[in-house]
C-alpha cells in the first residue's frame, strides 16, 4: 500500500513536470509566433463586440470592455512577459555575479561593505522597493525591468559569494593555484562552472518571482501602460467589470498562475537534479 | 534503584551534535541591537540613494522636466535638495533621528502623521494574513508529516505546489468574484471593520500558508525521527501527547522564525491587496503618492515599512534565541 502511494507521488511529480514543460514550450511558441495563435489584434478596439462571454462568436475566452479578444491579448502578453523576465533575471544575475565574486574572493572590508549594501536592499519588501525605484525612473516596461533587476541582485550576490568562498578553500583549487594558474583563470575554470547548477535553479525560481511582481506592478498601473497587452494590466482592467464580465478576471490570472507554477516547479526540479548530494 | 542512563536518551552535549560556548542572553541582545541599529542606518541610505541619487534631482522629477526654473528652485528649497548630496544626507539623517519625516507636498501635513493614521490597517491586514497562513500550514503540515505517504500527504503536496503559484492579488480578485459578487457575503469595497479584512487576509494567507506548510511538514518529520520521541513513546505516553506536546512544539521553532521573515512579505503583499479591496492603508497612501509625485510621502512610507520589517525580524530573532537556547552558541 505504502509503496503504491509513494509511486503515486512520483507519478504526480512526473505529471507536474510534464505539464510545466509543455506549458513553458507553449509560452515560448506564443511569444515568438503570437500572430499564428491569436486570431484577433490584441489592441484594436471593437465596440460592437464588447464584453462577449467565452465561446461566443468565435471568441474562445470572450472579449473585454473595449471589445478586444482576451485570448489574443493573453497570447500577445507572453512576449513582454518573457522579455522582462529574461532581462531582469539577466541584470540580477550579472550584478549578483559581480558583487558576489568580488565579496567572496576579496574578503575583508570589500566583503563587509558589499554584503552590508546587499542586506540594505534585502531589508525592503521586494514589491515596495520596486515601486519606489519605478517612482523615480518613471512608469513603463523598461523601467520595471531595470527596477526588478536591481531588486533581485542581492539574492544572487549572496549565493555567489557563499559558493565562491567555499570553492576557493577546496583542495583542487589550491593545487591549481600551486601550479601557477592565475586568479581570474581559477575563477573561470573552477569556481564559476561549479556554481552553475545553483545559479540555474535560482534563476528559474527568480524568473517566477519577477513575473508575479511585474504583473502586480502592471496591476497597480506602474508597469506596462495601456493599450499594450499585459496580464497584470488585464487584471487591473477586470476590476471594474467583476459583475458583467468575470471572465476578464479569470483567464489572465490562470495564465499567470500556470506560468509561476511551471517556473517554480522546474526550478525545484532542477535544483534537485543538478545537486544530487542534497 | 539506581538510575541507569538510557542509551536512547541524548547526553548533555549531543543535542544537534554540537558542542559550543553558550552566550549569555544579555550579550546576544547587545549584539543583535547593534546590528539592528546598523540596519536602521542602512535603510535611509538605500532610500536616499534610490530616491535622490538615481533620478539626479528629485525636484525635477516632481515638477516635471519642462517646468519653469523658478518652480524647480522653489521645490528644491522645499525638498532640501538645493545642497550638495553629502550635506543633504547629513541633514536627512539628523531630521530622521528627530522623527521628522518632512511634510507632504499635496496635503501639507506631516508625513509621519499620515503614515501613523494609515499604518494600523496595513499592520492588522498583515497580522491577519499571517494568522491565516499559520492556520492553514500547521494543521495540514502536521497531518502530512504524521500520515506520511498517504492521501493526506500527497493532497498537502498538491495544495502547497498550487498555493505557492497563485499570486495573492489574483486570488484576491477571485475571492471578490466568488464571495462579494456571486454570493454577496462580504463587502465589495473597502471600509475599516474587521469584516473587510477577511477576504484580503485569506488571499494573503493561502500563498504564504502553502510555503509554510512544506516547512511544517519537514520540521515535523525531522522531530518525529529524533531519539527523545522514542523515549517518550517507550515511557508509555499516549501518541497524541508525543506528537503535539513533544514533537510539534519543537517543530514550530524554525517555522515561527521563517514566519517572522515572511511577515515582511506580508507587508509588501498588503500594499497590493489594499488596492484590490479598496482599503485605506499605508500601501494606498504610498501608491497615490507615487501617482501624485508626492516625494516626501514616498520617501517616508518606504522608510517606515522597511524599518518595521527590520524591527520584526530583530524581534523574531531575539524571541527565537530566547525560547531555544541551542541557538545561543557562538
Interface residues (C-beta under 8 A of the other chain):
Chain A: X2 X5 X6 X8 X9 X12 X16 X116 X117 X119 X120 X121 X123 X124 X125 X126 X127 X128 X129 X131 X132 X133 X134 X135 X136 X137 X208 X212 X215 X216 X219 X220 X221 X222 X235 X238 X239 X242 X243 X246 X249 X250 X253 X256 X257 X258 X260 X261 X264 X265
Chain B: X38 X39 X42 X43 X45 X46 X47 X50 X51 X54 X55 X58 X61 X149 X150 X151 X153 X154 X157 X158 X161 X162 X164 X165 X166 X167 X169 X170 X173 X174 X176 X177 X180 X181 X182 X188 X264 X265 X267 X268 X269 X271 X272 X275 X276 X286 X287 X290 X291 X298 X302 X305 X306 X309 X310 X313
